[in-house]
Amino acid sequence: MHTLFLTLLIIDAVALIAVVILQSSKSAGLSGAISGGAEQLFGKQKARGMDLVLHRITIVLAVLFFIFALAVTVFGE
């Protein structure tokens, strides 16, 4: 059980890092390079929608991270 939760924790941590990097900031960062074409094609509203989706995914992944971290601690060897 410990190995399962540890594996899920590592996968969740990598996914959380990726989603945070994809979010836009004041300087646009990496997400500006990815969604820059989407802004031209779909307009600003779609880009804001993408930021909202990434924000919600970040919240879910952060909650899962804490749950998996606690599970690893409880089921530790």
N, C-alpha and C positions, 0 to 999 in steps of 0.2 A: 504494500500500500504506500509505503514511503517513496519508493522509486516512481510510482505512478504520479503522485503529487509533485515530486521534484521535477519530473519531466514536463508536466503541465505548467509548473511555475516557470521553467526556463523558456518554454514556447510562448507563454504569456508575456514574459519580460521582453523577448525579442519583438513580439507584435506591438507591445506598448511603445517601445523605442521607435519602431518604424512609423507608427501613427503619429507620434509627437513630432517627429521630423517632417512629416508630410503637411502638418498644419501650417497655415500662413502666419506670419508675424508682421511687425511693422516694416521690416525690410524685405518681406516676401519670402526669403529663404529658398529652400529647395522646392516648396510647393508652388512658388512662382514659376519655376522652370517647367513643372509638370502641368499646372492648371492655367498657365499663361495662354496657351492655345485655346483652352476651353472658354476663357473669358472673351476672347475675340469671336469665337464661334457661337456661344450661347449667351453671352452678356454677363454682367456683374451678378445678377440674381442667382444664376446657377452656381457661380463660384462661392457665393455666400452659403448656398445650400450645401455645397460640398464641405465647407468649413463647419457647418452645423452637424453634419453627419460624422465628420472626423472627431468633433468635440464629444458627441454622444458615445462613439466607439471608445474614445479615450477614457471616459468615465466608467464604462462597463469593464474595460480591461484593467483599470486601476482597482476596482472593487474585486475582480477575480484574482488579481495579484495578491491582495491582502488575504483573501480567503485561502488561496493556495499556500501562502507563506505560513499562515496559522496551521493549516492541515499538515504541512511538512514538519512543523514543530511538534504538533500533537502526536503524529505517527512516526516521529523520529526513532532511529534505531539506537 
